[in-house]
Structures are given as C-alpha cells and as structure tokens.
C-alpha cells in the first residue's frame, strides 16, 4: 500500500504461515512493507504467501536450526534487499501438566523454540544487518509469562524469560534497534484451539472486561504500532499486554 506506515521497510516473521504470524504479515504488507514469512512446511508457507499477495515472500525453515536461520536471513537480504523488522513469533507447546513432572526432552524442545531461537535469530539479524541499519525486533510472548498455571507452566516459563530477554536486548541494542514484546491473552488460533473451542472459549470471554477472545488481527495491530518508527520511536524494552483486560478483570456478579 503506497504511503503506508511501513512503506519501504522489510520485515521477517517467523511462524508466519498461520495464526498470529500470518496476521502480522498481512498487516505489515498492507502497511507497505515487503515481508518474508518462514515456518517448517514449505507448502504452508507458499499457500499463505500466495493468499497474502505479491508483497509477501516465503522461505521454509526450522527456527531451531542455525543453518536454517542463516539461509532464511540470507534469502531475505538477497531477495528483499535488507531487513528492518524481525518478528520472533514461532512457538511450541509440546507439554501440558505440572512443571515438576515434565520430561527433559519436552522441556528442552520448549526452551529451544520459545527462547533460544528468538535469541539467536535476533543475534544473526543484528550481525548481518540491524547493527548498521537499525530497526525493530518484536517478540511474541504471552500473558502466561506474567502468571502461573496448573498445566501450562513450562510454556509460561519460557514466555516469562522471553519478556526479560526483551528488556535485556533492548538495553544492549539501543539506540539503533528497538526491542519490544507483545503478551497476548487467549487468541483464536489453531495453536490455541484446545483452550477456546466450544463452551470453554465463551466462558473465558465472559471473564474478560471486553467480553471477547482475541483475534490475530488484534496482535497484528499491536505489532504494527511497535514496528512503526513514527508512532513508537521512543518505546523499547516494553511488553504490551493484549488480553481484553483479562489480567485486570474479576469474576462478574450476575
């Protein structure tokens, strides 16, 4: 879109073929950016890029593999001419249950994808382009990182660590690079389907002051704000809680 808030910018979105990542890619493209999306499955990436239009490109890769990160970053620079915005969105949640009972394999996988990968994708982007060019990094955390949970503790621990890592990297990479996070509540995506499908979603929505669940477009709007130098040029190291007021809500009477 000519004259958009991100006109002339290049963005890379991990986990960009569906859900929140796809919503962010669409918002960025609509705002004038050229966008590279990546996820493990080439077919899913290709289908989503085709749906989102000519401004969206794709390069499949596993975010936990350093060789894939190198290939995707290189493809972004070569095909789109640079990089201004990195969105660390891809995440996994292979375990549900008490944290004290988690097995080592699923603990390691959750940590690798949700925390280690965002660090090293950011490091690579910094080394290759952002150190000289400047830009913005946006980490997709979760309101779970601000609380405890009887079944999602492992996932939430990684998201809490991501919030702190956002602060740490913001301190280290300024003034040229701003690093911020978004902590969504329950978003209506396939990734979170077990939490919102059927009556369960309606019950959660009733507990939110805004009386509805989140949509990928809600997170995309927040990401667009954090990516836009004009609107958020003095914001770094912050976590934007996006949960319909759930974190401040209370049980309604009547």
C-alpha positions in Angstrom: 0.0 0.0 0.0 1.7 3.2 -1.2 2.3 5.7 1.6 1.7 3.1 4.3 3.3 3.3 7.8 5.9 0.7 6.8 6.5 1.9 3.2 10.0 0.8 2.1 10.5 -1.4 5.1 11.4 -5.1 5.0 10.1 -7.5 7.7 10.8 -11.1 8.6 8.1 -13.0 10.5 8.8 -16.5 12.0 5.9 -18.8 12.2 4.4 -16.6 9.6 2.3 -19.1 7.6 -0.7 -19.2 10.0 -2.3 -17.7 13.1 -0.8 -14.7 14.7 2.3 -14.7 12.4 0.1 -14.7 9.3 -2.0 -11.8 10.7 1.1 -9.8 11.4 2.5 -10.5 7.9 -0.8 -9.3 6.4 -0.9 -6.1 8.5 2.7 -5.3 7.6 2.2 -5.9 3.9 -1.0 -3.8 3.9 1.1 -1.0 5.6 3.6 -1.0 2.7 6.3 -3.4 3.8 7.8 -6.3 1.9 7.5 -9.3 4.1 9.3 -12.7 4.4 7.5 -15.4 6.2 9.0 -18.6 7.4 7.8 -21.8 9.0 8.7 -25.5 8.8 6.4 -26.6 6.0 7.1 -25.2 2.5 3.6 -25.9 1.3 2.0 -23.9 4.1 4.4 -21.0 3.5 3.7 -21.0 -0.2 -0.1 -21.1 0.2 -0.1 -18.3 2.8 2.2 -16.1 0.7 0.0 -16.6 -2.4 -3.0 -15.7 -0.3 -1.4 -12.5 1.2 -0.2 -11.1 -2.1 2.9 -10.1 -4.0 4.4 -8.2 -1.1 4.8 -11.4 0.9 7.6 -13.9 0.1 8.5 -17.1 1.8 11.4 -19.3 2.7 10.8 -22.5 4.7 12.9 -23.3 7.7 13.1 -24.8 11.2 13.7 -21.9 13.6 15.6 -24.2 15.9 18.3 -24.9 13.4 21.1 -22.4 13.0 21.7 -23.4 9.3 18.0 -22.7 8.5 18.2 -19.3 10.3 21.3 -18.4 8.2 19.5 -19.5 5.0 16.3 -17.6 5.7 18.1 -14.4 6.7 20.3 -14.6 3.6 17.3 -15.1 1.4 15.6 -12.1 3.0 18.6 -9.9 2.4 19.1 -11.1 -1.2 15.5 -11.2 -2.4 14.1 -8.2 -0.5 17.1 -6.0 -0.2 17.5 -5.7 3.5 15.8 -6.2 6.9 14.2 -3.6 9.2 11.8 -5.6 11.3 12.2 -9.0 12.9 9.2 -10.7 14.5 10.0 -13.7 16.7 6.6 -15.3 16.6 7.1 -19.0 16.2 6.5 -21.1 19.4 5.7 -24.6 20.5 3.9 -26.2 23.5 4.6 -30.0 23.5 3.8 -30.5 27.2 0.8 -29.8 29.4 0.8 -30.7 33.1 2.7 -29.8 36.3 6.1 -28.3 35.6 7.6 -30.6 38.3 6.7 -33.7 36.1 8.0 -32.5 32.7 10.4 -34.8 30.9 13.8 -33.5 29.7 13.0 -33.9 26.0 9.9 -31.7 26.0 11.5 -29.2 28.4 14.4 -28.8 26.0 12.2 -28.5 23.0 10.0 -25.8 24.5 13.1 -23.9 25.6 14.8 -24.3 22.2 11.9 -22.9 20.2 10.4 -20.3 22.5 13.5 -18.8 24.0 16.8 -19.9 22.4 15.6 -19.5 18.8 14.4 -15.9 19.3 17.8 -15.0 20.8 19.9 -16.4 18.0 17.6 -15.2 15.2 18.0 -11.7 16.8 21.7 -12.2 17.1 22.0 -13.2 13.4 19.8 -10.3 12.3 21.9 -7.9 14.4 25.2 -9.2 13.0 24.0 -9.3 9.4 22.2 -6.0 9.1 20.5 -4.4 12.1 23.7 -3.3 13.8 24.4 -1.0 10.8 21.0 -0.3 9.5 18.9 -0.1 12.7 15.4 -1.4 13.1 12.9 -3.1 15.4 12.6 -6.5 17.0 9.2 -7.7 18.2 9.0 -10.8 20.4 5.6 -12.6 20.8 5.3 -13.6 24.4 2.1 -14.4 26.4 0.2 -13.2 29.4 1.1 -16.7 30.7 4.6 -15.3 31.2 3.1 -13.0 33.9 1.4 -15.6 36.0 1.3 -19.3 37.0 -0.7 -22.2 35.5 -1.5 -25.7 36.7 -0.9 -27.1 33.2 1.0 -24.6 31.1 3.8 -23.8 33.4 6.6 -24.9 31.2 5.3 -22.9 28.2 4.8 -19.9 30.6 8.3 -20.1 32.0 9.7 -19.7 28.5 7.4 -16.8 27.8 8.4 -15.1 31.1 12.0 -15.5 30.1 11.3 -14.0 26.7 9.9 -10.9 28.4 13.1 -10.5 30.4 15.2 -11.2 27.3 13.3 -8.4 25.5 14.4 -5.9 28.2 18.0 -7.2 28.2 18.3 -6.9 24.4 16.6 -3.6 24.3 19.3 -2.3 26.7 22.1 -3.8 24.7 20.9 -2.9 21.1 19.8 0.7 21.6 19.8 3.3 20.3 19.7 1.8 16.8 17.4 -1.1 17.4 14.3 -1.1 19.5 13.3 -4.4 21.1 9.7 -4.9 22.4 7.3 -7.7 23.2 3.6 -8.4 22.9 1.9 -10.6 25.6 -1.4 -11.8 24.1 -4.1 -13.4 26.1 -6.2 -16.2 24.5 -6.2 -15.6 20.7 -8.5 -17.6 18.5 -5.9 -19.6 16.5 -5.4 -23.2 15.7 -2.3 -23.3 18.1 -4.6 -22.4 21.0 -7.7 -24.2 19.8 -7.9 -26.6 22.8 -8.3 -23.6 25.0 -11.1 -21.8 23.2 -13.1 -24.4 21.2 -16.7 -24.8 22.2 -18.2 -23.5 25.5 -14.7 -23.1 27.0 -14.0 -20.1 24.8 -17.3 -18.5 25.7 -16.5 -18.9 29.4 -13.1 -17.3 29.1 -14.5 -14.4 27.1 -17.1 -13.7 29.7 -14.3 -13.2 32.3 -12.6 -10.5 30.1 -13.8 -6.9 30.6 -14.0 -6.6 26.8 -16.2 -9.8 26.6 -14.5 -11.4 23.7 -11.4 -13.5 22.8 -8.6 -12.0 20.8 -8.1 -12.4 17.1 -4.8 -12.5 15.1 -5.7 -9.0 13.8 -5.6 -7.7 17.3 -2.0 -8.8 17.8 -1.1 -7.6 14.3 -2.3 -4.1 15.1 -0.1 -4.0 18.2 2.9 -5.3 16.2 2.3 -2.6 13.5 2.4 0.0 16.2 5.7 -1.4 17.6 7.2 -1.7 14.1 6.4 1.9 13.1 9.2 4.3 14.0 6.9 7.3 13.7 4.4 6.0 16.3 6.6 4.1 18.7 10.1 5.6 18.1 10.7 6.2 21.8 9.4 2.8 23.0 11.9 0.0 23.8 12.2 -2.8 26.3 8.4 -2.9 26.9 5.9 -5.6 26.9 2.4 -4.7 25.6 -0.2 -6.8 27.3 -3.0 -7.5 24.9 -5.7 -9.6 26.6 -9.1 -7.8 26.5 -8.4 -6.7 30.1 -8.2 -10.3 31.4 -5.2 -9.5 33.6 -7.1 -6.8 35.4 -10.6 -8.4 35.3 -12.6 -10.0 38.1 -15.4 -12.5 38.4 -18.5 -10.8 37.3 -21.6 -11.0 39.5 -24.9 -11.5 37.8 
